[in-house]
Amino acid sequence: MILCCQHYQLRTHRDGATAMASRNEELLKRPLYVYDLPGEVLETLTLKADSDSVVVPDQEASRSPEDKSPSASTDNLVGSQSCSLCGLTFATLLDQRGHLKSDLHHYNLKQKLRGLKPVSEAEFEKLIGDLDESLSGSDSHDSEDDEDDGRQESTLTALLKRQAKLADKKGDAEGDGNEDETSMRHRNKSKPPLLWFGSSVLPEKSYFGLYRAILTGEELRNTDLVEVLRKKQVEPISMPKPAKDGSLPPMAYKGPHIFLCMIGGGHFAAMVVSLAPRPSKSGTTMNREATVLAHKTFHRYTTRRKQGGSQSANDSAKGAAHSAGSSLRRYNEQALVADVRSLLHDWKALLDTSELLFIRATGSTNRRTLFGPYEGQVLQHNDTRIRGFPFSTRRATQNELMRSFIELTRLKVREIDPEQEAKEAEPAATPAKTSSPKPAKPKLSEEEETALLHTSQLQAFVRRSKLPALLSYLTNNKLSPDFEFQPKEQNHHAPRPLHLAAAQNSPPLVLGLLARGGASPLLRNGEGKTPFELAGDRPTRDAFRVARSELGEGAWAWDDARVPAALAKAEAERRDERERQDAARKEAERRKAEEERLRAEGPQVPDVDDKTARARAGKTLAAGLVRTAQEKREEEARGLTPEMKLRLDRERRARAAEERLRRMKDGA
């Protein structure tokens, strides 16, 4: 009888524990909204003893400008959704993919190739400075993605060019670098962005994370943060719809709400969100809990596409440009400032009653747009409610603001094992003797580094068909026209400028290197081929024959170089002209034949009723042959190289901008 009772009690205890674990697991499956937490969570919360010293890697590297460099935290990265180069981990795969496309990641890749240390997000923003570009990636769902193609590469190019100009001031910058390093070490000691709480509903060694940024200064100074969190719970309310004139009911201003704003690269997005959850019978998701009181987005063409930076920053650095595009960008910059400040003025009542103001403004121009000074200024830079987003953000859109609001107001669940972290950090501090270190890359000598620099410069000139710049570079650096590219194993197909010019099918470069540069046509590549044998079209091969005619038979052993008989330049030009005329004549004949065929056969149209047929009876055949604007553009671009297509597209855009400016002036 006693054994039966003990067995019954043991089974009851086991069943109760199983049921509680099941309830806890079900509780953790749904998002936990900070301002509407379940009672089971609130009653069991306890602040982690060393909460201020725990830094989770996925948040540690995405702090605001006052936070630490990510290079110091890469040892603690856990999970597959991480970037060990930048010292970041991500909650979702989408965030990780967005980071891999960001300027920060690509810049750190270049730093690694140079053997330099990666930089943090805050340090990267400081490097950008007056480029005044939104560098937080792109939103794959934004309809304007096609408009911004090439933006990332252009911004990095602008930054690298700027660093190259400052290279001569390296000696003066060393003192500043030491100062920056000291200030960065000071920032490294700042508190982590997340506070950690333990709870009995969580598995062992797991904790709830709460963003420190959503607490006010007074709440952070409170010693009982658990009680602060309990007081922050908000009763669900049903927000009435706005009036017909768009005005909000008085309760919208009295209820707790926060303001979120992002601006950069000509994009602006702002939102005021109520913290009170909506009432629901069966629970809600985070998206439905958010009650948006007001939202607005602007976009103006202000950034210099494929060049980086805003027009005002370029004017400050190089002087005012006088193109149609620059005038349009200046006008749009002023219009964006006016639109943003007008919106802030209209929302002044909402902003004044907001608990917190989350703002992301990259660059001095964007900060002046928000914080002035200007007459009727709404936002003050010294407002204690202002916060930065303590995580990485993308382009300023309404979707991105909603994602940021959800990220800020959701409890995080992380597993933190101090013992395991200590074990992982120990080999980094004192490497074990048994582990075989990776072989260090051999250090290049000064001559090898110089050769690599010359190789990159010469190859860039050849690929861009910059003959004067190429010849000037060879002369100024006292280099042979047959300079051999380094490293040899990576340039076996085109080891010298003439080989590369022939392989790129660039007749002007081939003729210039032979006639003006003195390059040898006899040298062979790693495959045993002369430069002439690498030429892929007839104009490039004719350039070798023209050089043979201009230099004479005694200049080189042309037959050994596989170059055919000499050809006068005038004869080559006449043949090119004849071929162009023949091609134009054949195209005209083809079009004429096609028009005759269409006139004879008539346009192929589907069967229509008598009424439609009578309506079309009066139309001529020529009307059926009228091409659309898109068809005309495609025909104009047919047969052009990619560079010529880009040049044609830029000319069209410039003409369109000039026409818009002319219409605006006529309208004024």
C-alpha positions as CSV (number, residue, x, y, z in Angstrom):
1,M,0.0,0.0,0.0
2,I,2.8,2.4,0.9
3,L,4.6,1.6,-2.4
4,C,1.5,2.3,-4.4
5,C,1.1,5.7,-2.7
6,Q,4.7,6.6,-3.4
7,H,4.3,5.5,-7.0
8,Y,1.2,7.6,-7.4
9,Q,2.9,10.7,-5.9
10,L,5.9,10.3,-8.2
11,R,3.7,9.9,-11.2
12,T,1.6,13.0,-10.2
13,H,4.8,15.1,-9.7
14,R,6.1,14.0,-13.1
15,D,2.9,14.7,-14.9
16,G,2.7,18.2,-13.2
17,A,6.3,19.0,-14.3
18,T,5.5,17.8,-17.8
19,A,2.4,20.0,-18.0
20,M,4.3,23.0,-16.6
21,A,7.1,22.5,-19.2
22,S,4.5,22.3,-21.9
23,R,2.8,25.5,-20.8
24,N,6.2,27.3,-20.6
25,E,7.1,26.1,-24.1
26,E,3.8,27.2,-25.5
27,L,4.3,30.6,-23.8
28,L,7.7,31.1,-25.4
29,K,6.4,30.3,-28.9
30,R,4.6,33.6,-29.2
31,P,6.3,37.0,-29.2
32,L,6.5,38.7,-25.8
33,Y,5.6,42.4,-26.0
34,V,7.4,44.4,-23.4
35,Y,4.4,46.5,-22.5
36,D,1.9,43.6,-22.3
37,L,3.8,40.6,-20.7
38,P,1.9,37.5,-19.5
39,G,1.5,37.2,-15.7
40,E,3.6,34.0,-15.6
41,V,6.6,36.0,-16.9
42,L,6.1,39.2,-14.8
43,E,5.8,37.2,-11.6
44,T,9.0,35.2,-12.1
45,L,11.4,37.9,-13.5
46,T,14.7,38.5,-11.6
47,L,17.5,40.7,-12.8
48,K,20.6,38.8,-13.7
49,A,23.4,39.6,-11.2
50,D,26.0,40.5,-13.7
51,S,23.6,41.9,-16.3
52,D,25.7,44.9,-17.1
53,S,28.7,42.8,-18.0
54,V,27.0,40.3,-20.3
55,V,27.3,41.3,-23.9
56,V,25.5,39.3,-26.6
57,P,27.5,39.4,-29.8
58,D,24.5,40.0,-32.1
59,Q,23.8,43.3,-30.3
60,E,27.2,44.2,-29.2
61,A,28.5,45.2,-32.6
62,S,25.4,47.2,-33.6
63,R,25.5,50.0,-31.1
64,S,25.2,53.7,-31.6
65,P,28.2,55.9,-32.1
66,E,29.1,55.8,-28.4
67,D,29.6,52.0,-28.4
68,K,32.5,49.6,-28.8
69,S,34.4,48.4,-31.8
70,P,33.2,45.0,-33.1
71,S,36.7,43.7,-33.6
72,A,37.1,43.0,-29.9
73,S,34.0,40.8,-29.6
74,T,34.4,38.3,-32.5
75,D,35.6,35.6,-30.1
76,N,32.1,35.2,-28.5
77,L,30.2,34.8,-31.8
78,V,27.8,31.8,-31.6
79,G,25.4,30.3,-34.2
80,S,25.5,30.1,-38.0
81,Q,23.7,33.5,-38.6
82,S,26.7,35.6,-37.9
83,C,29.5,37.6,-39.5
84,S,32.8,36.9,-37.9
85,L,34.5,39.6,-40.0
86,C,32.3,42.4,-38.6
87,G,31.7,40.9,-35.2
88,L,27.9,40.6,-35.7
89,T,25.2,37.9,-35.3
90,F,21.6,38.2,-36.4
91,A,18.3,37.0,-35.2
92,T,17.0,36.1,-38.7
93,L,18.5,34.9,-41.9
94,L,17.1,38.0,-43.7
95,D,19.0,40.3,-41.4
96,Q,22.2,38.3,-42.1
97,R,21.7,38.6,-45.9
98,G,21.0,42.3,-45.6
99,H,24.3,42.8,-43.7
100,L,26.3,40.8,-46.3
101,K,25.1,43.4,-48.9
102,S,25.9,46.4,-46.7
103,D,28.7,48.9,-47.2
104,L,30.1,48.1,-43.8
105,H,30.7,44.4,-44.7
106,H,32.2,45.3,-48.1
107,Y,34.5,47.9,-46.6
108,N,35.7,45.4,-44.0
109,L,36.4,42.9,-46.7
110,K,38.7,45.5,-48.4
111,Q,40.3,46.1,-45.0
112,K,41.0,42.4,-44.6
113,L,42.6,42.2,-48.1
114,R,44.9,45.0,-47.1
115,G,45.8,43.2,-43.8
116,L,44.1,45.9,-41.7
117,K,41.6,45.5,-38.9
118,P,37.8,45.7,-39.5
119,V,35.9,48.7,-38.3
120,S,32.7,49.0,-36.3
121,E,29.5,50.5,-37.7
122,A,30.1,53.7,-35.7
123,E,33.7,54.0,-36.9
124,F,32.5,53.5,-40.5
125,E,30.0,56.3,-40.2
126,K,32.8,58.6,-39.0
127,L,34.9,57.6,-42.0
128,I,32.1,58.5,-44.4
129,G,31.7,61.9,-42.8
130,D,30.4,64.5,-45.4
131,L,29.5,61.8,-48.0
132,D,26.1,62.2,-46.5
133,E,24.8,58.9,-47.8
134,S,22.6,56.3,-46.1
135,L,25.0,53.4,-45.6
136,S,22.8,50.9,-43.8
137,G,22.0,48.7,-46.7
138,S,18.9,48.4,-48.8
139,D,15.4,47.2,-48.4
140,S,14.8,44.4,-50.9
141,H,11.1,45.1,-50.8
142,D,11.5,48.8,-51.7
143,S,10.2,49.7,-55.1
144,E,13.1,52.1,-55.8
145,D,15.9,49.4,-55.6
146,D,16.5,49.5,-59.3
147,E,17.1,53.3,-59.1
148,D,19.9,52.7,-56.6
149,D,21.8,50.0,-58.4
150,G,25.5,50.6,-58.1
151,R,25.1,52.8,-55.1
152,Q,27.1,50.6,-52.7
153,E,30.1,50.4,-55.0
154,S,30.1,54.1,-55.7
155,T,29.9,55.0,-52.0
156,L,32.9,52.8,-51.2
157,T,34.8,54.2,-54.2
158,A,34.2,57.7,-52.9
159,L,35.4,56.7,-49.4
160,L,38.5,55.0,-50.8
161,K,39.3,58.0,-53.0
162,R,39.0,60.3,-50.0
163,Q,41.4,58.1,-48.0
164,A,43.9,58.1,-50.8
165,K,43.9,61.9,-50.8
166,L,44.6,61.9,-47.1
167,A,47.5,59.5,-47.4
168,D,50.0,62.3,-47.6
169,K,48.9,63.5,-44.1
170,K,49.6,60.1,-42.5
171,G,52.2,61.5,-40.1
172,D,49.8,64.1,-38.8
173,A,47.0,61.6,-38.5
174,E,49.0,59.2,-36.3
175,G,48.5,61.5,-33.3
176,D,44.8,61.6,-34.0
177,G,44.7,57.9,-34.4
178,N,46.2,57.4,-31.0
179,E,43.6,59.7,-29.6
180,D,40.8,57.9,-31.4
181,E,42.1,54.6,-30.1
182,T,42.1,55.9,-26.5
183,S,38.5,57.2,-26.9
184,M,37.5,53.9,-28.5
185,R,38.9,52.0,-25.5
186,H,36.9,54.3,-23.3
187,R,33.8,53.5,-25.3
188,N,34.5,49.8,-25.0
189,K,33.7,50.1,-21.3
190,S,30.2,51.4,-21.9
191,K,27.2,49.4,-20.9
192,P,25.8,46.8,-23.2
193,P,22.5,47.6,-25.1
194,L,20.6,44.7,-23.4
195,L,19.5,44.1,-19.8
196,W,19.1,40.4,-18.9
197,F,16.5,38.9,-16.6
198,G,16.1,35.3,-15.4
199,S,12.8,33.5,-15.1
200,S,11.6,30.1,-14.1
201,V,9.6,29.8,-17.4
202,L,12.9,29.7,-19.3
203,P,15.2,26.7,-19.7
204,E,18.4,26.5,-17.6
205,K,21.1,29.1,-18.5
206,S,18.6,31.1,-20.7
207,Y,17.6,34.7,-20.0
208,F,15.2,37.4,-21.2
209,G,16.8,40.4,-22.9
210,L,15.4,43.9,-22.7
211,Y,16.8,46.9,-24.7
212,R,18.2,49.5,-22.3
213,A,17.2,52.2,-24.9
214,I,13.4,51.8,-24.2
215,L,13.9,52.9,-20.5
216,T,14.0,56.5,-19.5
217,G,17.0,57.9,-17.6
218,E,14.9,58.0,-14.4
219,E,13.9,54.3,-14.9
220,L,17.5,53.3,-15.5
221,R,18.6,54.9,-12.2
222,N,16.0,52.8,-10.3
223,T,17.6,49.9,-8.5
224,D,14.6,47.7,-8.9
225,L,14.4,47.3,-12.7
226,V,11.9,44.4,-12.3
227,E,9.4,46.7,-10.6
228,V,10.1,49.3,-13.4
229,L,9.2,46.7,-16.0
230,R,6.0,45.8,-14.2
231,K,5.0,49.4,-14.0
232,K,5.5,49.8,-17.8
233,Q,2.6,47.4,-18.6
234,V,-0.1,49.2,-20.5
235,E,-3.8,48.3,-20.6
236,P,-5.1,47.4,-24.1
237,I,-7.3,50.2,-25.6
238,S,-9.4,50.4,-28.8
239,M,-8.1,53.5,-30.7
240,P,-10.9,55.3,-32.6
241,K,-10.4,56.1,-36.2
242,P,-9.1,59.6,-37.2
243,A,-11.6,62.3,-38.1
244,K,-12.3,63.2,-41.7
245,D,-9.8,66.0,-41.6
246,G,-7.1,63.6,-40.4
247,S,-6.9,64.9,-36.8
248,L,-6.5,62.4,-34.0
249,P,-8.7,62.0,-31.0
250,P,-7.5,63.6,-27.7
251,M,-6.8,60.2,-26.2
252,A,-4.1,59.5,-28.8
253,Y,-2.0,62.4,-27.4
254,K,-2.5,61.3,-23.8
255,G,-1.8,57.6,-24.2
256,P,1.9,56.4,-24.1
257,H,3.5,56.5,-27.6
258,I,7.0,56.8,-29.1
259,F,8.4,58.6,-32.2
260,L,10.7,56.8,-34.7
261,C,12.5,58.6,-37.5
262,M,15.2,57.7,-40.1
263,I,16.8,60.0,-42.7
264,G,19.6,59.5,-45.2
265,G,20.4,59.4,-48.9
266,G,17.3,61.4,-49.8
267,H,15.0,59.0,-48.0
268,F,13.0,60.0,-44.9
269,A,10.6,58.0,-42.9
270,A,8.8,58.9,-39.6
271,M,6.2,57.2,-37.5
272,V,4.4,57.7,-34.2
273,V,3.3,54.4,-32.6
274,S,1.1,53.9,-29.6
275,L,2.5,51.6,-26.9
276,A,-0.9,50.3,-25.8
277,P,-1.7,46.9,-27.3
278,R,-5.0,46.3,-29.1
279,P,-7.6,44.1,-27.2
280,S,-7.9,40.6,-28.6
281,K,-9.6,37.4,-27.6
282,S,-7.0,34.9,-28.8
283,G,-3.7,36.8,-28.5
284,T,-2.0,38.9,-31.2
285,T,1.2,39.1,-33.1
286,M,3.6,42.0,-32.8
287,N,2.5,43.6,-36.1
288,R,-1.1,43.7,-35.0
289,E,-0.2,45.0,-31.5
290,A,1.4,48.2,-33.1
291,T,-1.1,51.0,-33.4
292,V,0.3,53.6,-35.8
293,L,-0.9,57.1,-34.9
294,A,0.8,58.8,-37.7
295,H,3.3,57.9,-40.4
296,K,4.9,59.6,-43.4
297,T,7.7,58.9,-45.9
298,F,9.5,61.2,-48.4
299,H,12.1,60.5,-51.1
300,R,13.9,63.1,-53.1
301,Y,16.7,62.6,-55.7
302,T,19.6,64.2,-53.8
303,T,22.5,61.8,-54.1
304,R,25.0,61.7,-56.9
305,R,24.3,58.3,-58.4
306,K,27.4,56.1,-59.0
307,Q,29.6,58.9,-57.5
308,G,28.6,58.9,-53.9
309,G,27.6,61.7,-51.6
310,S,25.1,64.5,-51.8
311,Q,25.2,67.4,-54.1
312,S,25.8,69.9,-51.3
313,A,28.8,67.9,-50.0
314,N,30.2,67.8,-53.5
315,D,29.7,71.6,-53.9
316,S,31.5,72.2,-50.6
317,A,34.4,70.1,-51.7
318,K,34.8,71.0,-55.4
319,G,32.7,74.1,-55.9
320,A,29.2,74.4,-57.4
321,A,28.6,72.3,-60.5
322,H,26.5,73.7,-63.3
323,S,24.9,70.6,-64.9
324,A,21.1,70.0,-65.1
325,G,21.4,67.1,-62.7
326,S,23.2,69.2,-60.1
327,S,20.5,71.9,-60.2
328,L,17.8,69.3,-59.8
329,R,19.6,67.8,-56.8
330,R,20.0,71.2,-55.1
331,Y,16.3,71.9,-55.6
332,N,15.4,68.5,-54.2
333,E,17.7,69.0,-51.2
334,Q,15.9,72.2,-50.3
335,A,12.5,70.6,-50.9
336,L,13.3,67.7,-48.7
337,V,14.4,70.0,-45.8
338,A,11.2,72.0,-46.2
339,D,9.0,68.8,-46.3
340,V,10.6,67.3,-43.2
341,R,10.5,70.4,-41.1
342,S,6.9,71.1,-42.1
343,L,6.0,67.5,-41.1
344,L,7.7,67.9,-37.7
345,H,5.8,71.1,-37.1
346,D,2.5,69.4,-37.9
347,W,3.4,66.6,-35.5
348,K,4.7,68.9,-32.7
349,A,1.9,67.9,-30.3
350,L,2.6,64.2,-30.8
351,L,6.4,64.7,-30.5
352,D,6.0,66.8,-27.3
353,T,4.0,64.0,-25.6
354,S,6.1,61.1,-26.8
355,E,7.9,59.1,-24.2
356,L,11.0,58.5,-26.3
357,L,12.4,59.7,-29.7
358,F,14.3,57.1,-31.7
359,I,16.2,58.9,-34.5
360,R,18.8,57.8,-37.1
361,A,20.4,60.7,-39.0
362,T,23.6,59.9,-40.8
363,G,25.8,62.9,-41.8
364,S,25.9,66.5,-40.8
365,T,23.4,67.6,-43.5
366,N,20.7,65.2,-42.3
367,R,21.3,66.3,-38.7
368,R,20.9,69.9,-39.6
369,T,17.7,69.1,-41.4
370,L,16.2,67.7,-38.1
371,F,18.0,69.7,-35.4
372,G,18.6,73.0,-37.2
373,P,19.0,75.5,-35.8
374,Y,16.0,77.1,-37.7
375,E,13.0,79.2,-36.8
376,G,10.2,77.1,-35.3
377,Q,12.6,74.3,-34.4
378,V,10.7,71.2,-33.1
379,L,13.5,68.7,-32.2
380,Q,16.3,69.7,-29.9
381,H,19.6,67.8,-30.0
382,N,20.0,67.9,-26.2
383,D,16.5,66.4,-25.6
384,T,17.0,63.5,-23.0
385,R,14.4,61.5,-24.7
386,I,16.4,61.0,-27.9
387,R,17.8,57.6,-28.6
388,G,19.7,55.9,-31.4
389,F,18.7,52.5,-32.7
390,P,20.8,49.9,-30.9
391,F,21.0,47.6,-33.9
392,S,21.6,47.7,-37.6
393,T,19.0,49.4,-39.8
394,R,18.4,49.5,-43.5
395,R,16.9,52.1,-45.8
396,A,14.5,54.6,-44.3
397,T,11.0,53.1,-45.1
398,Q,7.8,52.6,-43.3
399,N,8.4,48.8,-43.2
400,E,11.9,49.3,-41.7
401,L,10.4,51.6,-39.0
402,M,7.8,48.9,-38.1
403,R,10.5,46.3,-38.0
404,S,12.6,48.5,-35.7
405,F,9.7,49.1,-33.4
406,I,9.0,45.3,-33.1
407,E,12.7,44.7,-32.5
408,L,12.8,47.3,-29.7
409,T,9.6,46.2,-27.9
410,R,10.0,42.4,-28.0
411,L,11.8,40.4,-25.2
412,K,14.8,38.5,-26.5
413,V,15.6,34.9,-25.3
414,R,19.2,33.9,-25.3
415,E,21.3,31.1,-23.8
416,I,24.2,32.5,-21.8
417,D,26.8,30.1,-20.4
418,P,29.6,32.0,-18.7
419,E,31.7,28.8,-18.2
420,Q,31.5,27.9,-21.8
421,E,32.3,31.4,-22.9
422,A,35.4,31.4,-20.6
423,K,36.5,28.1,-22.2
424,E,36.1,29.5,-25.6
425,A,37.9,32.7,-24.7
426,E,40.8,30.9,-23.0
427,P,42.5,29.5,-26.2
428,A,42.3,33.0,-27.7
429,A,44.2,34.5,-24.8
430,T,46.7,31.5,-24.3
431,P,46.9,29.3,-27.4
432,A,47.2,25.6,-26.7
433,K,50.4,24.0,-27.7
434,T,48.6,21.1,-29.3
435,S,46.7,23.3,-31.7
436,S,48.5,24.0,-34.9
437,P,48.4,27.7,-35.8
438,K,47.5,28.8,-39.3
439,P,50.6,29.5,-41.4
440,A,51.2,33.2,-41.6
441,K,51.3,34.9,-45.0
442,P,54.8,35.7,-46.1
443,K,55.5,39.4,-45.7
444,L,56.0,41.2,-49.0
445,S,59.1,43.2,-49.6
446,E,59.0,46.8,-50.6
447,E,59.8,46.0,-54.2
448,E,57.0,43.4,-54.4
449,E,54.5,45.8,-52.9
450,T,55.5,48.5,-55.4
451,A,55.1,46.0,-58.3
452,L,51.6,45.1,-57.2
453,L,50.7,48.8,-57.0
454,H,52.0,49.4,-60.5
455,T,50.1,46.3,-61.8
456,S,46.8,47.5,-60.4
457,Q,47.2,51.0,-61.8
458,L,48.3,49.9,-65.3
459,Q,45.6,47.3,-65.6
460,A,43.0,49.9,-64.6
461,F,44.2,52.2,-67.3
462,V,44.1,49.5,-70.0
463,R,40.6,48.2,-69.0
464,R,39.3,51.8,-69.1
465,S,41.1,52.6,-72.5
466,K,43.0,55.6,-70.9
467,L,45.9,55.8,-73.3
468,P,47.3,59.3,-72.3
469,A,47.1,58.3,-68.6
470,L,48.8,55.0,-69.3
471,L,51.7,56.5,-71.2
472,S,52.1,59.3,-68.6
473,Y,52.1,56.8,-65.7
474,L,54.8,54.7,-67.5
475,T,56.9,57.8,-68.1
476,N,56.5,59.4,-64.6
477,N,57.4,56.1,-62.8
478,K,60.2,55.2,-65.3
479,L,58.6,51.9,-66.2
480,S,59.2,49.8,-69.3
481,P,56.2,49.6,-71.7
482,D,56.7,45.8,-71.4
483,F,56.3,45.9,-67.6
484,E,55.4,42.4,-66.4
485,F,52.3,42.2,-64.2
486,Q,52.5,40.7,-60.7
487,P,51.9,38.1,-59.5
488,K,52.9,36.2,-62.6
489,E,50.7,33.1,-61.9
490,Q,47.6,35.3,-61.9
491,N,48.4,37.1,-65.2
492,H,49.7,34.3,-67.4
493,H,47.2,35.0,-70.2
494,A,47.9,38.7,-70.4
495,P,51.2,39.4,-68.6
496,R,51.9,42.8,-70.1
497,P,50.0,46.0,-71.1
498,L,50.1,45.2,-74.9
499,H,48.8,41.6,-74.3
500,L,46.0,43.0,-72.1
501,A,45.1,45.7,-74.6
502,A,44.9,43.2,-77.4
503,A,42.8,40.8,-75.3
504,Q,40.5,43.7,-74.4
505,N,40.0,44.5,-78.2
506,S,41.2,48.1,-77.8
507,P,42.7,49.3,-81.1
508,P,43.7,52.8,-79.9
509,L,45.6,51.3,-77.0
510,V,47.3,48.7,-79.2
511,L,48.4,51.4,-81.7
512,G,49.5,53.8,-79.0
513,L,51.6,51.3,-77.0
514,L,53.3,50.2,-80.2
515,A,53.8,53.6,-82.0
516,R,54.2,55.9,-79.0
517,G,55.0,53.7,-76.1
518,G,57.6,51.4,-77.7
519,A,56.0,48.1,-76.6
520,S,57.4,44.9,-78.1
521,P,55.0,42.8,-80.2
522,L,57.4,39.8,-79.9
523,L,57.0,38.9,-76.3
524,R,54.8,35.9,-75.6
525,N,52.5,35.1,-72.7
526,G,52.4,32.0,-70.6
527,E,50.6,30.1,-73.3
528,G,53.2,31.0,-75.9
529,K,51.0,33.5,-77.8
530,T,52.1,36.9,-79.1
531,P,49.9,40.0,-78.5
532,F,48.6,39.8,-82.1
533,E,47.3,36.3,-81.5
534,L,45.2,37.6,-78.5
535,A,43.3,40.1,-80.7
536,G,39.6,39.1,-80.9
537,D,38.3,41.4,-83.7
538,R,39.5,42.8,-87.1
539,P,39.9,46.5,-85.9
540,T,42.4,45.4,-83.2
541,R,44.3,43.2,-85.7
542,D,44.4,46.1,-88.1
543,A,45.9,48.3,-85.4
544,F,49.0,46.0,-85.4
545,R,49.2,46.2,-89.2
546,V,49.0,50.0,-89.0
547,A,51.7,50.1,-86.4
548,R,53.9,48.0,-88.8
549,S,53.3,50.5,-91.5
550,E,54.1,53.5,-89.3
551,L,57.2,52.1,-87.5
552,G,58.6,50.4,-90.6
553,E,59.8,46.9,-91.3
554,G,63.1,47.3,-89.5
555,A,61.6,48.2,-86.1
556,W,60.6,44.7,-85.1
557,A,60.6,41.2,-86.6
558,W,56.9,41.5,-87.5
559,D,56.7,38.1,-89.1
560,D,57.9,36.5,-85.8
561,A,55.2,38.5,-84.0
562,R,52.7,36.9,-86.4
563,V,51.6,40.4,-87.7
564,P,50.4,40.3,-91.3
565,A,51.5,42.8,-94.0
566,A,51.6,46.5,-93.3
567,L,48.4,48.5,-93.7
568,A,48.3,52.3,-94.1
569,K,46.2,54.1,-91.5
570,A,44.2,55.9,-94.3
571,E,43.4,52.6,-96.0
572,A,42.3,51.1,-92.7
573,E,40.0,54.1,-92.1
574,R,38.6,53.9,-95.6
575,R,37.9,50.2,-95.2
576,D,36.1,50.8,-91.9
577,E,34.0,53.6,-93.5
578,R,33.1,51.3,-96.4
579,E,32.1,48.6,-94.0
580,R,29.9,51.0,-92.0
581,Q,28.2,52.2,-95.2
582,D,27.6,48.6,-96.3
583,A,26.1,47.8,-93.0
584,A,23.9,50.9,-93.1
585,R,22.8,50.1,-96.7
586,K,22.0,46.5,-95.8
587,E,20.0,47.6,-92.7
588,A,18.0,50.1,-94.9
589,E,17.3,47.4,-97.4
590,R,16.2,45.1,-94.7
591,R,13.8,47.6,-93.3
592,K,12.4,48.5,-96.7
593,A,11.8,44.8,-97.5
594,E,10.1,44.4,-94.1
595,E,7.8,47.4,-94.7
596,E,6.9,46.1,-98.2
597,R,6.0,42.7,-96.7
598,L,3.9,44.3,-94.0
599,R,2.1,46.4,-96.6
600,A,1.4,43.3,-98.7
601,E,0.4,41.0,-95.9
602,G,-1.2,43.6,-93.6
603,P,-1.0,43.6,-89.8
604,Q,-2.0,40.4,-88.1
605,V,-4.9,41.3,-85.8
606,P,-7.4,39.0,-83.9
607,D,-11.0,38.7,-85.0
608,V,-13.1,41.6,-83.9
609,D,-16.8,42.4,-84.1
610,D,-18.3,44.6,-86.8
611,K,-18.4,47.7,-84.6
612,T,-14.7,47.5,-83.8
613,A,-13.9,46.8,-87.5
614,R,-15.8,49.9,-88.6
615,A,-14.0,52.0,-86.0
616,R,-10.6,50.7,-87.4
617,A,-11.5,51.0,-91.0
618,G,-10.5,54.7,-91.2
619,K,-7.0,54.0,-89.9
620,T,-4.1,53.8,-92.3
621,L,-1.4,51.1,-92.4
622,A,1.2,53.5,-91.2
623,A,-0.7,54.0,-88.0
624,G,-0.4,50.2,-87.3
625,L,3.4,50.5,-87.8
626,V,3.9,53.3,-85.3
627,R,6.5,52.3,-82.7
628,T,6.2,53.0,-79.0
629,A,8.8,55.1,-77.2
630,Q,10.2,52.0,-75.6
631,E,10.6,50.3,-79.0
632,K,12.4,53.4,-80.3
633,R,14.8,53.4,-77.3
634,E,15.5,49.7,-77.8
635,E,16.2,50.2,-81.5
636,E,18.6,53.1,-80.8
637,A,20.5,51.0,-78.2
638,R,20.7,47.9,-80.5
639,G,24.3,47.0,-81.3
640,L,25.9,49.4,-78.7
641,T,28.4,48.4,-76.1
642,P,27.4,48.5,-72.4
643,E,29.5,51.7,-72.0
644,M,27.8,53.4,-75.0
645,K,24.4,52.4,-73.6
646,L,25.2,54.0,-70.3
647,R,26.3,57.1,-72.0
648,L,23.2,57.3,-74.1
649,D,21.0,56.7,-71.0
650,R,22.8,59.5,-69.1
651,E,22.2,61.9,-72.1
652,R,18.5,61.0,-72.1
653,R,18.2,61.6,-68.3
654,A,20.0,65.0,-68.7
655,R,17.7,66.1,-71.5
656,A,14.7,65.1,-69.4
657,A,16.0,67.0,-66.4
658,E,16.6,70.1,-68.5
659,E,13.1,69.9,-69.9
660,R,11.7,69.7,-66.4
661,L,13.7,72.7,-65.2
662,R,12.5,74.6,-68.3
663,R,8.9,73.8,-67.5
664,M,9.3,74.8,-63.9
665,K,10.8,78.2,-64.9
666,D,8.0,78.8,-67.5
667,G,5.4,77.9,-64.8
668,A,7.0,80.3,-62.3
